[in-house]
Amino acid sequence: MRPLALALALAFALAAADKCPQYQSCSDCLNPKDPALDCGWCSPDAAIFADGTKATQCMDHTSKGWACFHLYMHDGCIAGYVCDHEDGQCKLGPPGTGDTKENCQIKCHPPAPPPPPQYACNITTFTCEVAPEGKTSKDGCSSACSNSTPAELVGLWRSLDVQLHFALGEYLMNFTERSVAWGPLASPRMYEAQVATLSRTTLRLTLTAPAADAGAVLFASYSTPGWPTGPETGATAVALQRSASSHRAPPEDVSNAMGDADFDVYVMHKCNDWKAGKCSFAPAFASPKKSASGLAASLASFEALLLEKPSQPHLGGMADDKCTVHADCDSCINDPLKVCGWCDGVITFGDKSTCGADGKGCCGGASGFSKCDLAYRKECPVVCDWTNWTNPSCRAATSTEIKNKVQTFPDCETIAPWCKYTFGHFCNRTDPVAPQCVEVTKEQCERTPGCDVNNPNCGNNCTAPTPPPPTQLFYCDEAGGGCKGPFTNKTCAADPMCSKKNTTSCDPTKCSATVSYVCDKDSFKCTQVAGKPPAHSFNTSKACEETCYDNDVAGVWRGIRIDNGFVVDEWDFKFSELAGGTVTYKSKKTGTIFSGTYEIGDPASDQQFSSYTLTIKLSTGETLVGLYDNQDQGPITKFMYLGMPLADGDVAKSYDDAMDVKKQEFVLVACLPQVAGCDFSPASPK
């Protein structure tokens, strides 16, 4: 009897240790070793306790405080629905698996279709082939894969070198259907080449001249030809290998070639096709010679070159950055450069130097940078820090707090009235007509009759008796101002119009205001104003919006003359800040310098070009009145189209008018502030 008793005791002990949560499969869960257990199975995920925490799949059916939001099994393992990911259908799975059909259908969807094949141009056969490194569809590839020049590039282009450390002077580039010739003004055929189109942004130029370089291959990238489009010309930007030996293809985005010594970068202009009768660059460049055909070149290395990731330009480092002089956020974002910003983490520059680890995060804005590893911002909000609730303080907000606009404020002055410890309040009824709810300390409350130390609040009745409503008067401004008011008797008597004719009401449907629109020169947005139209206002919002842009011309501009009397030359302009209003411009070819003052006048629309009048008074006495438009931007520069007369007292009334031989029209460019490696200051006329 002893062995039997021992076996029964051992079996009882094992059964007593058996628990539902220990089972990992449906069959084990619903058939526990201890027949006294009552378990249930939640498939395919665990049950959830009432507090939201995760439970187990096998649950004690007799317990409370949990829920299974999936397929729950108790009496036996049944088949639930599982998703067939090949066809996106919910189907019954093995017993003990799957979910409810409704739950399954929520997440079960047909597989996404495979991405369309991507194509790349085979630069030997000029056919489009499926390629892992392809970047476009077959149609997109076919439109830019040929042993010829893109149609939109064919023609005569006049340009300026805009690369860092550029050479002054005009450059010329003439594309035919299969060839190109280019060079500086003095030698416009310095280089000649056959053209092949490899993508929407990439050309291959196989040199035919000079003879010593015949057969060498250069690669060029270009921006959208004809963009931006001015009154007479369209533009493009080109990044060109300086030497085939560099073995580096120019970046697709030409602005990324700025500051890189391996590439020449040009901003180029061509007469618009529909301006053939007004604009012609033929005098600048004779038609290029026919290039020899059938040149053989080894292209394998260059095909690999095109597949390489373009190198990044030099973006400067901490040593170049002028923003680092600021130790706090406020002075940082208010820097006159307007490019400084505050990084809450660490700035990493293009040359791998860093700053900001010491908490002085004003860096990167003036020289360009690779990344800010946390939050980069142009605002300095503050919060009231109640960590010490008896002595709260105003401090700069953290990055996390900045995301919560409810608790951040523009400055400490804004939160000063309430960011302070207050024990309580007491209703001071010394003046029964004007009781006041005042702050009190605990000590003040204890010695003030009527102040409850345990509940120091003013209550809802600490107010003066409600005065009768004041008399309100109105009048109709018959000059277009609409209904004016309300006025009190006193303010009405002080208003000449109200004192003569007033009433206790005014119907705006009978006394309507004249509406006009003005441009806010800070936000460059149009706002509606009522009443007599102010100076420089517009009758419609559309007319206002057309000229509501930043028309400031201050800075150094480089350009060419394009009128019918032009001479191939570079012209450089320096406009001072408008407060000073001085202008100097110079011909690079002759060295002649003109100087004087300038004044920006009223808007002057010329067809689709929303322009402004410009008056230049030269120091020699002449007055020139014309127009300009400077709202266009390309990938590297902003553009200005400037039409002016040549003779004293004359006026250029439109851009077409300025193309006359007796007048002058310029296409000017200036560096965009955000483009690293663009600096026109050496061209400033002196």
C-alpha positions as CSV (number, residue, x, y, z in Angstrom):
1,M,0.0,0.0,0.0
2,R,2.8,2.4,0.5
3,P,4.0,2.6,-3.2
4,L,0.4,3.2,-4.3
5,A,-0.1,6.0,-1.8
6,L,3.1,7.6,-2.9
7,A,2.1,7.5,-6.6
8,L,-1.3,9.0,-5.9
9,A,0.3,11.8,-3.9
10,L,2.8,12.6,-6.7
11,A,0.0,12.7,-9.3
12,F,-2.0,15.0,-7.1
13,A,0.9,17.3,-6.7
14,L,1.6,17.5,-10.4
15,A,-2.0,18.2,-11.2
16,A,-2.1,20.9,-8.5
17,A,0.8,22.7,-10.3
18,D,-1.0,22.7,-13.7
19,K,-2.2,26.1,-14.9
20,C,-4.0,27.2,-18.1
21,P,-1.5,30.0,-19.1
22,Q,1.3,27.4,-19.4
23,Y,-0.2,25.8,-22.6
24,Q,1.1,27.0,-25.9
25,S,-1.3,25.2,-28.3
26,C,-5.0,24.9,-28.6
27,S,-5.0,21.1,-28.3
28,D,-2.9,21.2,-25.1
29,C,-5.0,24.2,-23.7
30,L,-8.3,22.5,-24.1
31,N,-7.1,19.1,-22.9
32,P,-5.0,20.0,-19.8
33,K,-3.3,17.4,-17.7
34,D,-5.4,18.3,-14.8
35,P,-9.1,17.5,-15.7
36,A,-10.2,20.0,-13.0
37,L,-8.9,22.9,-15.1
38,D,-11.3,24.8,-17.3
39,C,-9.3,26.6,-20.0
40,G,-10.2,28.6,-23.2
41,W,-8.1,29.4,-26.2
42,C,-7.8,32.9,-27.8
43,S,-6.7,32.7,-31.4
44,P,-4.6,34.0,-33.1
45,D,-3.5,36.6,-30.4
46,A,-3.5,36.7,-26.6
47,A,-6.3,38.0,-24.6
48,I,-6.2,41.5,-23.0
49,F,-6.6,42.3,-19.3
50,A,-9.0,45.1,-18.3
51,D,-6.1,47.5,-17.7
52,G,-4.9,47.0,-21.3
53,T,-2.0,44.7,-20.6
54,K,-1.4,41.6,-22.6
55,A,-2.5,38.2,-21.1
56,T,-2.0,34.8,-22.7
57,Q,-3.7,32.8,-25.4
58,C,-4.7,30.0,-23.0
59,M,-6.9,31.6,-20.3
60,D,-8.6,30.3,-17.2
61,H,-12.2,30.2,-18.4
62,T,-13.4,30.7,-14.8
63,S,-11.4,33.8,-14.1
64,K,-12.5,37.5,-14.6
65,G,-11.0,40.8,-15.8
66,W,-9.9,39.9,-19.4
67,A,-11.3,39.8,-22.9
68,C,-10.4,38.0,-26.1
69,F,-11.1,40.2,-29.1
70,H,-10.4,37.4,-31.6
71,L,-11.7,33.8,-32.1
72,Y,-12.3,32.3,-28.7
73,M,-12.5,28.5,-28.3
74,H,-13.5,26.5,-25.3
75,D,-15.1,23.3,-26.1
76,G,-12.7,22.2,-28.8
77,C,-10.2,23.5,-31.4
78,I,-12.1,24.8,-34.4
79,A,-10.8,26.2,-37.7
80,G,-10.6,30.0,-37.8
81,Y,-10.0,32.2,-40.9
82,V,-6.5,32.9,-42.0
83,C,-5.4,35.2,-44.9
84,D,-4.1,33.7,-48.1
85,H,-1.6,36.4,-49.0
86,E,-1.4,35.2,-52.6
87,D,-5.0,36.0,-53.5
88,G,-6.0,38.2,-50.5
89,Q,-8.8,35.9,-49.5
90,C,-9.7,34.7,-45.9
91,K,-9.9,30.9,-45.8
92,L,-10.4,28.3,-43.1
93,G,-7.1,27.2,-41.5
94,P,-6.1,24.2,-39.4
95,P,-8.2,23.6,-36.2
96,G,-7.0,25.9,-33.3
97,T,-5.7,28.6,-35.6
98,G,-7.1,31.6,-37.4
99,D,-9.4,34.5,-36.4
100,T,-13.0,35.5,-36.8
101,K,-13.9,36.1,-40.5
102,E,-14.6,39.8,-39.7
103,N,-11.2,40.3,-38.1
104,C,-9.4,38.5,-40.9
105,Q,-11.1,40.5,-43.6
106,I,-10.0,43.8,-42.0
107,K,-6.3,43.0,-42.6
108,C,-6.4,40.6,-45.5
109,H,-5.9,42.3,-48.9
110,P,-4.6,41.2,-52.3
111,P,-0.9,41.6,-52.6
112,A,0.3,44.9,-54.1
113,P,1.0,44.6,-57.8
114,P,4.7,44.5,-58.6
115,P,6.3,47.8,-59.4
116,P,6.5,48.6,-63.1
117,P,9.8,47.8,-64.7
118,Q,12.3,50.6,-64.8
119,Y,14.4,51.4,-67.8
120,A,17.8,52.9,-68.5
121,C,19.4,54.0,-71.7
122,N,22.0,51.7,-73.2
123,I,24.6,54.3,-74.3
124,T,26.1,52.1,-76.9
125,T,23.0,51.1,-78.8
126,F,20.7,53.9,-77.7
127,T,17.9,51.6,-76.8
128,C,16.0,51.4,-73.6
129,E,16.5,48.3,-71.5
130,V,15.1,47.0,-68.2
131,A,17.7,47.8,-65.5
132,P,17.7,47.6,-61.7
133,E,19.2,51.1,-61.6
134,G,16.7,52.5,-64.1
135,K,14.8,55.6,-63.0
136,T,11.9,55.9,-65.5
137,S,9.3,54.1,-67.5
138,K,10.0,52.8,-71.1
139,D,8.2,55.8,-72.6
140,G,10.1,58.2,-70.3
141,C,13.4,56.5,-71.3
142,S,12.6,56.4,-75.0
143,S,12.0,60.2,-75.0
144,A,15.5,60.8,-73.7
145,C,17.7,58.2,-75.2
146,S,19.1,59.1,-78.6
147,N,22.3,59.8,-80.5
148,S,21.2,63.4,-80.9
149,T,20.4,66.7,-79.1
150,P,17.1,67.1,-77.1
151,A,14.9,69.2,-79.3
152,E,14.3,71.8,-76.6
153,L,18.1,72.5,-76.4
154,V,18.6,73.1,-80.1
155,G,19.5,76.7,-80.8
156,L,21.8,79.5,-79.8
157,W,22.4,80.1,-76.1
158,R,24.2,83.0,-74.5
159,S,25.4,82.4,-71.0
160,L,27.5,83.3,-67.9
161,D,29.8,81.2,-65.9
162,V,28.3,81.1,-62.4
163,Q,30.6,78.5,-60.8
164,L,32.5,79.6,-57.7
165,H,35.6,81.6,-58.7
166,F,33.9,82.2,-62.1
167,A,35.6,84.1,-65.0
168,L,33.8,87.3,-66.0
169,G,32.6,87.5,-69.5
170,E,29.9,86.0,-71.8
171,Y,30.0,82.4,-73.0
172,L,28.3,81.0,-76.1
173,M,26.9,77.6,-76.8
174,N,25.2,76.6,-80.0
175,F,23.4,73.2,-80.2
176,T,22.4,71.7,-83.6
177,E,20.4,68.4,-83.9
178,R,23.5,66.3,-83.4
179,S,26.4,68.6,-82.3
180,V,27.4,71.5,-80.2
181,A,30.0,74.2,-80.2
182,W,30.9,76.3,-77.2
183,G,33.4,78.6,-75.7
184,P,34.0,82.1,-74.3
185,L,33.2,85.3,-76.3
186,A,36.7,85.5,-77.8
187,S,36.6,81.9,-79.0
188,P,33.1,80.5,-79.4
189,R,34.3,77.4,-81.1
190,M,36.9,76.5,-78.6
191,Y,35.1,73.1,-78.2
192,E,33.0,71.1,-80.6
193,A,31.4,67.8,-79.9
194,Q,28.8,65.3,-81.0
195,V,25.8,65.1,-78.7
196,A,24.0,62.0,-77.3
197,T,21.0,62.2,-74.9
198,L,21.3,59.6,-72.1
199,S,18.4,60.8,-69.9
200,R,16.1,63.7,-69.3
201,T,19.0,65.5,-67.5
202,T,22.2,64.0,-68.9
203,L,24.1,64.5,-72.2
204,R,27.2,62.8,-73.5
205,L,29.6,65.1,-75.5
206,T,32.1,63.3,-77.7
207,L,34.7,66.0,-78.6
208,T,35.7,66.6,-82.2
209,A,37.7,69.8,-81.4
210,P,40.2,70.8,-80.4
211,A,42.0,68.1,-82.4
212,A,44.2,67.1,-79.5
213,D,41.1,66.1,-77.5
214,A,39.1,64.4,-80.3
215,G,37.4,61.3,-79.1
216,A,37.4,62.3,-75.5
217,V,34.0,62.2,-73.7
218,L,32.5,64.8,-71.4
219,F,29.2,64.5,-69.6
220,A,26.8,67.3,-68.8
221,S,23.6,67.7,-66.8
222,Y,21.0,70.3,-67.4
223,S,17.9,71.8,-65.9
224,T,14.5,72.1,-67.7
225,P,15.2,74.0,-70.9
226,G,13.2,77.2,-71.2
227,W,12.5,77.5,-67.5
228,P,12.1,80.0,-66.2
229,T,10.5,81.7,-69.2
230,G,10.9,85.5,-69.5
231,P,9.2,88.0,-71.8
232,E,11.8,87.4,-74.6
233,T,14.0,84.5,-73.5
234,G,13.9,81.1,-71.7
235,A,16.7,79.8,-69.5
236,T,18.5,76.6,-68.5
237,A,21.4,75.7,-66.3
238,V,24.2,73.3,-67.4
239,A,26.9,71.5,-65.3
240,L,29.7,70.3,-67.5
241,Q,32.8,68.2,-66.8
242,R,35.9,70.3,-67.0
243,S,38.0,67.3,-68.0
244,A,37.3,63.7,-69.1
245,S,40.0,62.6,-66.7
246,S,37.9,63.6,-63.7
247,H,35.8,60.4,-64.1
248,R,33.0,62.0,-62.2
249,A,29.6,62.5,-63.8
250,P,27.9,65.8,-62.9
251,P,25.0,65.6,-60.5
252,E,21.4,65.4,-61.9
253,D,20.5,68.5,-59.9
254,V,22.9,71.1,-61.4
255,S,22.8,73.2,-58.2
256,N,24.7,70.4,-56.5
257,A,27.7,71.0,-58.8
258,M,28.2,74.5,-57.4
259,G,31.4,74.8,-55.5
260,D,32.9,71.6,-57.1
261,A,36.1,72.3,-59.0
262,D,35.4,69.3,-61.3
263,F,32.5,71.1,-63.1
264,D,31.8,74.3,-65.0
265,V,28.3,75.6,-64.4
266,Y,26.6,78.0,-66.7
267,V,23.2,79.8,-66.6
268,M,22.1,80.2,-70.2
269,H,19.5,82.1,-72.2
270,K,17.9,81.5,-75.6
271,C,15.3,83.6,-77.5
272,N,11.8,82.2,-77.1
273,D,10.6,80.6,-80.4
274,W,7.5,82.8,-80.5
275,K,9.7,85.9,-80.3
276,A,11.6,85.2,-83.5
277,G,10.6,88.6,-84.9
278,K,11.8,90.5,-81.8
279,C,14.7,88.5,-80.3
280,S,17.7,87.1,-82.3
281,F,21.1,86.0,-81.0
282,A,22.4,85.3,-84.5
283,P,24.9,88.2,-84.4
284,A,26.6,86.6,-81.4
285,F,27.4,83.3,-83.0
286,A,27.7,81.9,-86.6
287,S,26.2,78.5,-87.3
288,P,28.5,75.7,-86.2
289,K,30.3,73.5,-88.7
290,K,29.1,70.0,-89.4
291,S,30.8,67.6,-87.1
292,A,32.4,64.4,-88.4
293,S,30.3,61.3,-87.9
294,G,31.1,57.8,-87.0
295,L,33.5,58.6,-84.1
296,A,34.4,55.5,-82.1
297,A,34.9,55.7,-78.4
298,S,35.2,53.2,-75.6
299,L,32.0,53.7,-73.6
300,A,32.1,50.9,-71.0
301,S,33.8,53.0,-68.4
302,F,31.5,55.9,-68.9
303,E,28.4,53.7,-68.7
304,A,29.6,52.7,-65.2
305,L,30.3,56.3,-64.5
306,L,26.7,57.3,-65.1
307,L,25.5,54.6,-62.6
308,E,27.6,56.0,-59.9
309,K,26.0,58.3,-57.3
310,P,27.0,61.9,-58.0
311,S,29.3,63.2,-55.5
312,Q,28.1,66.0,-53.2
313,P,29.5,69.5,-53.5
314,H,31.5,71.1,-50.8
315,L,29.0,72.8,-48.5
316,G,31.4,74.5,-46.1
317,G,32.1,73.8,-42.5
318,M,31.9,75.3,-39.1
319,A,34.9,77.6,-39.8
320,D,32.9,79.2,-42.7
321,D,29.7,79.7,-40.7
322,K,28.9,83.3,-39.5
323,C,26.0,82.2,-37.4
324,T,28.1,80.7,-34.6
325,V,28.6,84.1,-32.9
326,H,25.2,83.7,-31.3
327,A,24.9,81.9,-28.0
328,D,21.1,82.1,-27.6
329,C,18.2,81.3,-29.8
330,D,16.7,84.8,-29.9
331,S,19.8,86.6,-31.3
332,C,20.3,83.6,-33.6
333,I,17.0,83.8,-35.5
334,N,17.1,87.6,-35.5
335,D,20.5,87.7,-37.2
336,P,20.5,90.2,-40.1
337,L,21.7,87.4,-42.5
338,K,18.2,85.9,-42.1
339,V,19.6,82.4,-42.7
340,C,20.6,81.5,-39.1
341,G,18.5,78.8,-37.3
342,W,18.7,76.9,-34.0
343,C,19.5,73.2,-33.9
344,D,18.4,71.5,-30.6
345,G,21.0,68.7,-31.3
346,V,24.2,68.6,-33.3
347,I,24.9,70.1,-36.7
348,T,27.1,68.0,-39.0
349,F,28.6,70.0,-41.9
350,G,29.6,68.8,-45.3
351,D,33.2,68.6,-44.3
352,K,32.2,66.4,-41.3
353,S,32.9,69.1,-38.7
354,T,30.2,69.5,-36.1
355,C,28.8,72.1,-33.7
356,G,26.0,72.4,-31.2
357,A,27.1,69.7,-28.8
358,D,27.8,72.4,-26.2
359,G,24.2,73.6,-26.4
360,K,25.1,76.6,-28.7
361,G,23.0,75.4,-31.6
362,C,23.1,78.6,-33.8
363,C,25.2,77.1,-36.7
364,G,24.8,75.8,-40.2
365,G,22.6,78.5,-41.6
366,A,25.3,80.7,-43.2
367,S,27.5,78.0,-44.8
368,G,25.1,75.1,-45.4
369,F,25.1,71.8,-43.5
370,S,24.5,68.2,-44.0
371,K,22.0,67.5,-41.1
372,C,20.7,68.6,-37.8
373,D,20.2,65.4,-35.8
374,L,17.2,66.6,-33.7
375,A,15.0,69.6,-34.4
376,Y,16.1,72.6,-36.5
377,R,13.9,75.6,-35.9
378,K,13.4,79.3,-36.7
379,E,11.5,80.1,-33.6
380,C,12.3,80.5,-29.9
381,P,9.2,79.7,-27.9
382,V,9.2,79.5,-24.1
383,V,7.3,77.6,-21.4
384,C,6.5,78.2,-17.8
385,D,8.4,75.6,-15.8
386,W,6.4,74.5,-12.7
387,T,8.9,71.9,-11.6
388,N,9.3,74.0,-8.4
389,W,5.6,75.0,-8.1
390,T,6.4,77.6,-5.4
391,N,8.9,79.3,-7.7
392,P,8.0,78.7,-11.3
393,S,10.3,80.1,-14.0
394,C,10.2,81.0,-17.7
395,R,12.7,79.0,-19.8
396,A,13.3,78.0,-23.4
397,A,11.0,75.2,-24.6
398,T,12.5,71.8,-25.5
399,S,11.9,70.2,-28.9
400,T,9.1,68.0,-27.5
401,E,7.4,70.9,-25.9
402,I,7.6,73.0,-29.1
403,K,5.4,70.4,-30.9
404,N,2.7,71.1,-28.3
405,K,1.6,74.6,-29.4
406,V,-0.9,74.8,-26.5
407,Q,1.8,75.1,-23.8
408,T,4.4,77.2,-25.6
409,F,4.5,81.0,-25.9
410,P,6.5,83.5,-27.9
411,D,8.4,85.2,-25.0
412,C,8.7,85.4,-21.3
413,E,6.9,88.7,-21.2
414,T,3.7,87.1,-22.4
415,I,3.6,84.6,-19.5
416,A,5.0,86.8,-16.8
417,P,1.5,87.8,-15.4
418,W,0.6,84.2,-14.6
419,C,3.9,82.3,-14.5
420,K,4.3,82.9,-10.8
421,Y,3.3,81.4,-7.5
422,T,0.0,82.7,-6.1
423,F,-1.3,81.5,-2.7
424,G,-4.9,82.7,-3.3
425,H,-7.2,85.6,-3.9
426,F,-9.4,87.9,-1.8
427,C,-12.3,90.1,-2.8
428,N,-11.5,93.6,-1.7
429,R,-14.8,95.5,-1.2
430,T,-13.3,98.7,0.1
431,D,-15.1,100.4,-2.8
432,P,-18.5,98.7,-2.9
433,V,-19.1,100.1,-6.4
434,A,-15.9,98.6,-7.8
435,P,-14.8,95.5,-5.7
436,Q,-11.5,94.0,-6.8
437,C,-10.2,90.4,-6.7
438,V,-6.6,90.7,-5.5
439,E,-3.8,88.3,-5.0
440,V,-2.8,87.5,-1.4
441,T,-0.1,85.6,0.3
442,K,-0.9,83.2,3.1
443,E,0.3,85.8,5.7
444,Q,-1.9,88.5,4.2
445,C,-4.9,86.3,4.1
446,E,-4.5,85.3,7.8
447,R,-4.6,88.9,8.9
448,T,-7.4,90.1,6.5
449,P,-10.9,89.9,7.8
450,G,-13.1,87.9,5.4
451,C,-10.2,86.0,3.7
452,D,-10.6,82.2,4.1
453,V,-7.2,80.7,4.5
454,N,-8.6,77.2,3.7
455,N,-10.4,78.5,0.5
456,P,-8.7,81.7,-0.6
457,N,-10.9,82.5,-3.6
458,C,-13.0,85.5,-4.6
459,G,-16.1,83.6,-5.5
460,N,-18.5,84.5,-8.3
461,N,-19.9,87.7,-6.8
462,C,-16.7,89.9,-6.7
463,T,-18.1,92.2,-9.4
464,A,-19.4,95.7,-9.6
465,P,-23.1,96.2,-10.4
466,T,-23.8,95.9,-14.1
467,P,-23.9,99.4,-15.5
468,P,-26.6,100.3,-18.1
469,P,-25.5,99.8,-21.7
470,P,-24.0,102.9,-23.2
471,T,-25.6,104.7,-26.1
472,Q,-24.3,103.5,-29.4
473,L,-24.3,105.8,-32.4
474,F,-23.5,105.1,-36.1
475,Y,-23.3,107.0,-39.4
476,C,-22.9,106.1,-43.0
477,D,-19.7,107.2,-44.7
478,E,-21.0,108.3,-48.0
479,A,-17.4,108.5,-49.4
480,G,-17.3,104.7,-49.5
481,G,-16.3,103.8,-46.0
482,G,-19.6,102.0,-45.2
483,C,-21.1,102.0,-41.8
484,K,-19.0,103.7,-39.1
485,G,-19.4,103.0,-35.4
486,P,-20.4,102.3,-32.8
487,F,-19.6,105.7,-31.1
488,T,-20.4,106.9,-27.6
489,N,-21.9,110.3,-27.2
490,K,-18.4,111.6,-26.4
491,T,-16.6,109.9,-29.3
492,C,-19.3,110.9,-31.7
493,A,-19.0,114.5,-30.7
494,A,-15.3,114.4,-31.4
495,D,-15.9,112.9,-34.9
496,P,-16.8,115.6,-37.5
497,M,-19.0,113.3,-39.6
498,C,-20.7,111.6,-36.7
499,S,-21.4,114.9,-34.9
500,K,-23.3,116.1,-38.0
501,K,-25.3,113.1,-38.9
502,N,-25.8,110.0,-36.7
503,T,-28.3,107.4,-35.8
504,T,-28.6,104.5,-33.4
505,S,-28.2,101.9,-36.2
506,C,-26.7,101.5,-39.7
507,D,-27.8,99.0,-42.4
508,P,-24.7,97.7,-44.2
509,T,-26.8,96.5,-47.1
510,K,-27.9,100.1,-47.8
511,C,-24.6,101.7,-46.7
512,S,-22.0,99.5,-48.4
513,A,-18.2,100.0,-48.1
514,T,-15.8,100.4,-51.1
515,V,-13.5,97.4,-51.0
516,S,-9.9,97.4,-52.3
517,Y,-6.8,95.2,-51.8
518,V,-3.3,96.0,-50.7
519,C,-0.1,93.9,-50.6
520,D,1.5,93.3,-47.3
521,K,5.2,93.8,-48.0
522,D,6.2,91.6,-45.0
523,S,4.2,88.5,-45.8
524,F,3.6,89.2,-49.5
525,K,-0.1,88.4,-49.1
526,C,-3.0,90.6,-50.2
527,T,-5.5,91.8,-47.6
528,Q,-8.9,93.4,-48.1
529,V,-9.5,97.0,-46.9
530,A,-12.7,99.0,-46.7
531,G,-13.2,102.7,-47.3
532,K,-11.3,105.1,-49.5
533,P,-8.7,103.0,-51.5
534,P,-5.2,103.7,-50.1
535,A,-2.3,104.4,-52.3
536,H,-1.0,101.4,-54.3
537,S,-4.2,99.5,-53.9
538,F,-6.0,97.2,-56.3
539,N,-9.7,96.8,-57.3
540,T,-9.5,93.0,-57.3
541,S,-7.6,90.4,-55.3
542,K,-6.4,88.8,-58.5
543,A,-4.8,92.1,-59.6
544,C,-3.2,92.5,-56.2
545,E,-1.8,88.9,-56.1
546,E,-0.2,89.3,-59.5
547,T,2.3,91.9,-58.2
548,C,2.4,90.9,-54.5
549,Y,5.9,89.4,-54.5
550,D,9.3,90.4,-53.2
551,N,10.4,93.0,-55.7
552,D,13.5,94.0,-53.8
553,V,16.5,94.3,-56.2
554,A,19.3,94.9,-53.7
555,G,22.4,93.0,-54.4
556,V,24.8,92.0,-57.2
557,W,23.3,91.0,-60.6
558,R,25.1,89.7,-63.6
559,G,23.6,89.6,-67.1
560,I,23.5,90.2,-70.8
561,R,21.8,92.7,-73.1
562,I,19.3,91.0,-75.5
563,D,17.8,94.0,-77.3
564,N,18.2,94.3,-81.1
565,G,21.2,96.6,-80.6
566,F,23.1,94.4,-78.2
567,V,26.8,93.8,-78.2
568,V,28.0,90.5,-76.8
569,D,29.2,91.4,-73.3
570,E,28.7,90.9,-69.6
571,W,26.9,93.6,-67.6
572,D,27.2,93.7,-63.9
573,F,24.8,95.7,-61.6
574,K,25.0,96.6,-57.9
575,F,21.7,97.9,-56.3
576,S,22.1,99.1,-52.8
577,E,19.4,98.7,-50.2
578,L,16.3,100.8,-51.2
579,A,16.8,103.2,-48.2
580,G,20.0,104.4,-49.9
581,G,18.7,103.9,-53.4
582,T,22.0,103.8,-55.3
583,V,22.8,101.8,-58.4
584,T,26.1,101.1,-60.3
585,Y,26.4,99.1,-63.5
586,K,29.4,98.3,-65.7
587,S,30.2,96.9,-69.1
588,K,32.9,94.2,-68.8
589,K,33.9,94.7,-72.4
590,T,34.4,98.4,-72.4
591,G,34.9,99.0,-68.7
592,T,32.4,101.9,-68.8
593,I,30.7,102.5,-65.4
594,F,27.3,104.1,-64.9
595,S,26.1,105.2,-61.4
596,G,23.2,107.1,-59.9
597,T,20.1,106.5,-57.9
598,Y,17.1,104.3,-58.5
599,E,13.4,104.3,-57.4
600,I,10.9,101.5,-57.6
601,G,7.5,102.8,-58.7
602,D,4.0,101.5,-59.3
603,P,3.1,98.0,-60.7
604,A,3.3,97.9,-64.5
605,S,1.7,94.8,-65.9
606,D,3.0,93.7,-69.4
607,Q,0.9,90.8,-70.6
608,Q,1.5,87.9,-68.2
609,F,4.5,89.6,-66.6
610,S,3.6,91.4,-63.4
611,S,6.3,94.1,-63.3
612,Y,7.2,97.4,-61.5
613,T,8.4,100.7,-62.9
614,L,12.0,101.6,-62.3
615,T,13.5,105.1,-62.5
616,I,17.3,105.5,-62.7
617,K,18.7,109.0,-62.4
618,L,22.4,108.8,-63.5
619,S,25.0,111.0,-61.9
620,T,25.6,112.5,-65.3
621,G,22.1,114.0,-65.3
622,E,20.1,111.5,-67.5
623,T,16.8,110.0,-66.3
624,L,15.8,106.6,-67.6
625,V,12.4,105.1,-66.9
626,G,11.6,101.5,-67.6
627,L,10.2,98.3,-66.0
628,Y,11.4,95.1,-64.4
629,D,10.2,91.7,-63.2
630,N,12.3,89.7,-60.7
631,Q,10.0,87.0,-59.4
632,D,11.4,84.1,-61.4
633,Q,13.8,81.6,-59.9
634,G,15.9,78.8,-61.4
635,P,17.8,76.0,-59.7
636,I,20.8,78.3,-58.9
637,T,19.8,81.9,-59.5
638,K,16.9,84.3,-59.4
639,F,16.1,86.3,-62.6
640,M,15.4,89.9,-63.4
641,Y,14.1,91.1,-66.8
642,L,14.9,94.8,-67.1
643,G,13.8,97.1,-69.9
644,M,15.2,100.6,-70.0
645,P,15.6,103.4,-72.6
646,L,19.0,104.6,-73.8
647,A,18.1,108.3,-74.1
648,D,17.5,110.8,-71.4
649,G,13.8,111.4,-70.7
650,D,12.7,108.4,-72.8
651,V,10.5,105.5,-71.4
652,A,10.5,101.8,-72.0
653,K,6.8,101.1,-71.9
654,S,7.0,97.3,-72.3
655,Y,9.5,94.5,-72.7
656,D,8.8,94.4,-76.5
657,D,9.3,98.2,-76.6
658,A,12.7,97.8,-74.8
659,M,13.9,95.4,-77.6
660,D,14.1,98.4,-80.0
661,V,17.6,99.4,-81.1
662,K,17.1,102.7,-79.4
663,K,16.5,101.1,-76.1
664,Q,18.1,98.3,-74.0
665,E,16.8,95.1,-72.4
666,F,18.8,93.0,-69.9
667,V,18.4,89.5,-68.5
668,L,20.1,89.5,-65.1
669,V,20.7,86.7,-62.6
670,A,21.6,86.8,-58.9
671,C,22.6,84.0,-56.5
672,L,19.8,82.3,-54.6
673,P,20.7,82.6,-50.9
674,Q,20.2,78.9,-50.2
675,V,22.5,77.7,-53.0
676,A,26.0,76.9,-51.5
677,G,28.9,77.8,-53.7
678,C,27.2,80.6,-55.5
679,D,28.8,84.0,-54.9
680,F,28.6,87.0,-57.3
681,S,30.4,89.5,-55.0
682,P,33.6,89.5,-57.1
683,A,31.5,90.9,-60.0
684,S,30.3,93.9,-58.1
685,P,31.1,96.9,-60.3
686,K,33.7,99.3,-58.8
